[in-house]
Amino acid sequence: MNGGMKLPIGYRFHPTEQELILHYLLRKAFASPLPSSIIPVFDVFFSHPLTFPGDQKEKQRYFFCKKRREVTSNEHNRIKISSGDGYWKPIGKERQIIACGKTIGIRRTLSFYETNKSSFNKTRWNMIEYCLAGFASTKVCGEWAVYNVYERKRSKVSKQRKSRKDLSCIHFTVVSDHDETGPPPPSPPTSSDE
């Protein structure tokens, strides 16, 4: 659907990092048959994440893409996209993905920043880049990577602030015809109740 494979209702593509590296990325890099054509080839650095193919309702989407070289500019390591919509910036540290006691891949997280005239605004869009490690990371493999693109949820603090803004209070008073001080006290038990 929209450049990807449509799964039956109720199914989700949710591989482990090891499965993603060994069964999909390694096979893609060596041009071997894939277990499924569920991960489309798409240049994630060419457009805004809102325009990526696939079902927007899916929380996480996966794409094969050739790795891009980082451009260093004004102390910012960032990977530019050619559309002018923004750029992806690596955040945090690279982490190794280990299977059977060996490092099989490298994982790093990137965050999307929109460009508006003279400012850069961080969005809630993130993606995790999975690359092969060791012998498989050579240029012979074409430097393929697989990207997991997702939109972070709003933090609870910002949700609370928003909900406080949206609240409107109604002030009212209750007027009673007779003087009530509350419910009557319970009556003491009688001998027949015991």
Secondary structure, DSSP 8 states (H G I E B T S, - for coil): -TTS----TT------HHHIIIIIIHHHHTT---S-S-S-B--TTSS-GGG-SS-TT-SEEEEEEE----EEETTEEEEE-TTSSEEEEEEEEEEEEEETTEEEEEEEEEEEEEEETTEEEEEEEEEEEEEE-GGGGSGGGTTEEEEEEEE----HHHHHHHHHHH----------SS---SS-------TTT-
